[in-house]
Amino acid sequence: APGWLRRLCGHLLSERLLRPSGVQAVVRGVLEDTDGEISAAVVGGAGAEAAALDWRKCDAVGKILAACPQQCLSLEDYYRQVCPQILDLLHMQDKGAARQFQRVAATAVLSMAREQPQLAERHLLQPLLAPLRRCSEATELALEDLRAGAVLVPEAELGSCVEDVLKVYVVGNDSSSLLLGSLQPVLGVVFSLYSFARQNVSYLRSPCQDILLWFLEKAEREQSLAVLEGLAGLSSHVPTLHPQCQVQVGSEGGAAIVVQETISDEDEALYQKISLEQCHVESLVELLSHCQKSGLAGDFFIHCLKELTQVAAEDEEAPNPAVEPGGTLLELEQDQARQGRKLLVLQLVATLCQGVSDTVFTDIEQVQQFLAAVLQRACAHPARGPGAAAEAQTLAMAMGLQRCSSPCQLKSSDFAVLKRLAPLLEELSRSYPEPLTQELASDLRIAILTHGACCPGTLGTAAHGVLGTRPGTAARSPAGRAPSAPAHRDSSTGQSRDSREPGASPAPRAQSLAPAGLQELLVSACDPQPPSRAAALRHLASLVTQRDPEAIRLQEKLLQVFLENLQHEDAFVYLSAIQGVALLSSEYPERILPVLLAQYERPAQDKEDTMAAVTRMKLGEVLMRVTRALGDMVFGHREPLIRAFLRGARDPDGALRASSLSNLGELCQHLGFQLGSIIQEVTCCVTAIARTDPEAEVRRAAVHVVVLLLRGLSEKVTEVLRDVLRDLYRLLKHVATAERDAATVLHAQLALEELDSAVRRVLFPPQTLEKKIVVLP
């Protein structure tokens, strides 16, 4: 086009842009096609190019809006007129044009933030985040002028604000320092909304989670850790929701911010405060469960451990004003705050251990930092008295490194990282009051410094799984040295050569274990230290999976060792034993299952023999793992399994009855069509227990059996359960109307819904259109 035409069109476009509602008119004029409608992006096939062109057009329009026209007198006036209209583009109700308008608005906001940060923050970002800032702790509110229950941020405004933040920050995905810095002050409010949405039914949960995860992923690691610390309540880096405000359920599935009512009862106020803190900690741990691959969860876990060490040090140094004479009120308040912080750190560490501990560490660097934090705390503040045994077990587990590094063999570079632990291990071996822990620290130090070539003393099996060595190649000797490596015969020359010969490549992993090595594993499976015992059990289970010839020959002995360790009180030990028994049973079900069923059906010798009931519940978990592993082949063991669970459902111990019923329901779900006539016995048992059992937990489990049964049969429920369907329906209606336990009623309602949907699918099958071609004669 000629230059005069371009200048004239630009002048007319800018003039229209500066008028009221000019932004929307300009965007519509550019994006409209010849028919006067906004073009919709088509995905797939030839429409992919059109979609890309459509998005490029939206980005171009957004950049045009970000550029100030020459007709405007000042940049400030242009931003003041245009920015509110740009934010209005995010709220378009027209579904056909909403995505294009939102793309234009997001591009314009990001372009303005890059070109004019101060003006963009004043006229775009602050108005965008205003509803969240309004209820932040950092904002001074004249709440005394508002009555309790007054709405501070309405539901529609709050939901629109969260969606706008998601569109601009997360979908726009521009991690500039301005955007991250503007979002950080409102993250506390967003986290409060996320924590509230976890406890209630609200559509705000997903957008709030996406906003928090986006910030934690895009920010620098130190900034992310500081934000997590603020969200946990350990610092003031992130302003939280105003203490006089609370989140309230909205009528449209969202939430509103209202002024909190004053609670006169001190006990009730304390309960509300503790419940809110517990909810926030659980929400933070769930949020961190999505950050494990990036390593952020592991770094924060290590940060909490270091904080625990610091809190313990402050607790020992600071005097107790409650005991010290002449303590002032300020000192009492400071001590109370210090104790509250200590409890919060302990709660965080415990919840993190329970929630994300399985895969919390992603590299050897984090493993080293974790061990350093544990060892530093043990060196600085060794436990004495009742807690000494628990700390000794924790140290033994940490120094075993089994749970952190056993999935991979360590390389020389990994040992270079672990060598930083050598001074701490040396100090621990000299100063720790517990002799066995001293010896274990010394042995682990030797193993790290020798790169796993020597694993002496008490390190035993727990070090073998980590340091890349196998029991038997570095066996324990009285002098604490590893024996010389055996000579291997070269298959091509027939001559023997030493495996430690310079330049020789390491020998490949043997396919089977020497009898002496297996015997050593069996001995280690009875080690008094839980880490060594659990490591040996895991190693034995891996031999069963590999079908090691020596392990197959001694399978009865392995079964005996696994069953004995089921009674151990340490969770890591008995879970390893459960895994071993399940693997052994799934590999050789004809031999092992009868033994397990006999053990499971053996009743307790005494009414107070609770240990026998706990062991039988662990055996029930083993049987269910075997059932899942066998799949369709479980039909051959159907009757003994169901008979065992039916007998367990009549046991005097209530927990065992509930466990047996849960196992029975899962077994029926797996069997499906293969239940046969035995469904009559299951129905009679479940009906009697659901109606007459005195314990609510057992009645709940009985109704849950019906839920699993209906869920497993799905559309064929009327065919398989045609003889007992009426009895089950009457049972569920009785429970739904007469049961006092709310959870049991919920199970019954779920079962009725399953039954209703199954019957509807049978009575009213979905209509399908079929094309038939008939050839006429």
Secondary structure, DSSP 4 states (H G I P E B T S, - for coil): --HHHHHHHHHHHHHHHTSTTHHHHHHHHHHB-TTSSBPPP--STTHHHHHHHHHHHHHHHHHHHHSPPTT-S-HHHHHHHHHHHHHHGGG---HHHHHHHHHHHHHHHHHHHHH-HHHHIIIIIHHHHHHHHHTBTTS---GGGS-TT-EEE-HHHHHHHHHHHIIIIIITT---HHHHHHHGGGHHHHHHHHHHHHHS--TTHHHHHHHHHHHHHHS-HHHHHHHHHHHHTS-SSS--B-TTEEEEE-TTSSEEEEEPPPP--HHHHHHHHHHHHHHHHHHHHHHHTTSTTTTHHHHHHHHHHHHHHHHHHHHHHS--TTTSTT--HHHHHHHHHHHHHHHHHHHHHHHHHHHH-TT---SHHHHHHHHHHHHHHHHHS---GGGHHHHHHHHHHHHH-HHHHTTSPPPHHHHHHHGGGHHHHHHHHHH-S-HHHHHHHHHHHHHHHTTTS---GGGHHHHHHHHT--TTTS---TTS-PPPPPEEE-TTT--EEETT-TTPPPPPPPSS--HHHHHHHHHHTT-SSHHHHHHHHHHHHHHHHTT-HHHHHTHHHHHHHHHHHTT-S-HHHHHHHHHHHHHHHHHSHHHHHHHHHHHHHPPPSSTT-HHHHHHHHHHHHHHHHHHHHHGGGGGGGHHHHHHHHHHHTT-S-HHHHHHHHHHHHHHHHHHGGGGGGGHHHHHHHHHHHHHH-S-HHHHHHHHHHHHHHHHHHGGGHHHHSTTTHHHHHHHHHHHHHH---HHHHHHHHHHHHHHHHHHHHHHSPPP----------
